[in-house]
């Protein structure tokens, strides 16, 4: 989780504790926690897939060093640590910032129904 994500959860929790923990405050905290749960489950699934691919590539009798190196490089692109803090997910900010696939790639020509 990024510092901003953790901070958002902690801010909502502190607001609840300092107030009377109104139903709306608790509902907002629950919604924030559920959103983060979805994000973390997706990240965990991605990590589990990387581990499986890396184990499979590393256990081959004819182990291909380049395959293992490519998987590790992919993992490094996904995770980065900055300022000595915990690793965070790659946000896709390259150059002028994040772009969609439509912006980054030329669209394929449209073909009508045959």
C-alpha positions, 0 to 999 in steps of 0.5 A: 500500500502506498503512504497515501492509501494508508494515510486515507484509512488512518485519517478515516479511523482517527476521525471516527475515534475522535467523533462519536463513530457515527454510522456514516463515518463507519460506513465510509471507513468500511468502504475505504477498507473494502476498496483497499482489500480489492486492491491488495487481493489483486496485488497478491494474485499478481505476486503469486503468479510471479512466484509460480512462473519464477519457480517453474522457470527455475526448476527446469532441467534445462534451466534457461537463465534468460527466462529467469532473468526476464521474469525477475526484470518484470518483477522489478518493473512492478515493484520499486522502493524509494527513499528506503521505504516499503516497496510500492506498486508501479503506477505507470507514470513514465514520461509525461505521466500515465496514458491509456492504451488508446493514447499510446498505441495507434488504433487498429483499422475498423472492419465492418461486418462481413 
